[in-house]
Amino acid sequence: MKCLLIKNDGIGDLVISSGLISSIARNFSKVDLITCAENKDVAESISGLSKIIYTSRDSLYVSEEGHIQSALYDKEQLADHLNEEYDVVIMLRRFIRRSCLNLMGQVKAKRKICCFEYTTNFEFNPEMKHILKDWEQIKPDPKIVHELTYYKSFLETALGFKPV
């Protein structure tokens, strides 16, 4: 099974999640990762990844034609990556940014799962609901404070295995 993980946030968040991402990679035949270009050194040290797709944290937007665009990344290359069909896409973000939502509207998969609780740099509005219509939103107990514990709870519920 092919899996795409989206974790395009700060380097510290990727460091914290790197062991968890390796654990996910052991449970799929192929795991690709979308992350920020600034995270390159950390991303390349995560074991088990098939491909790493670098993008921007905040400059992603959807053009009037409905295509993902970025001022910081080769548009054609990003579009090629997002045309691949996956079995599972996982948005591994608790605090979601507008650019993440834009990515969520572009990826292709049989199953799409996310765990975000809050938006950070935008306000969610009714027009955005069409983006989430194909996504399972699984929210672990909001009393969980630590990000890694939150993600483990989410993945155990969503995928049925306990990540280590």
Salt bridges, closest charged atoms under 4 A:
ASP9 OD2 - LYS7 NZ 2.98
ASP9 OD2 - ARG93 NE 3.19
ASP32 OD2 - LYS30 NZ 3.62
ASP32 OD2 - LYS51 NZ 3.84
GLU44 OE2 - LYS40 NZ 3.85
ASP58 OD1 - ARG97 NE 2.64
GLU84 OE2 - LYS2 NZ 3.16
GLU84 OE2 - LYS30 NZ 2.74
GLU84 OE1 - LYS51 NZ 3.02
ASP87 OD1 - LYS110 NZ 2.98
GLU117 OE1 - ARG94 NE 2.60
ASP134 OD2 - LYS133 NZ 3.29
GLU136 OE2 - ARG111 NE 2.60
GLU147 OE2 - ARG94 NH1 3.39
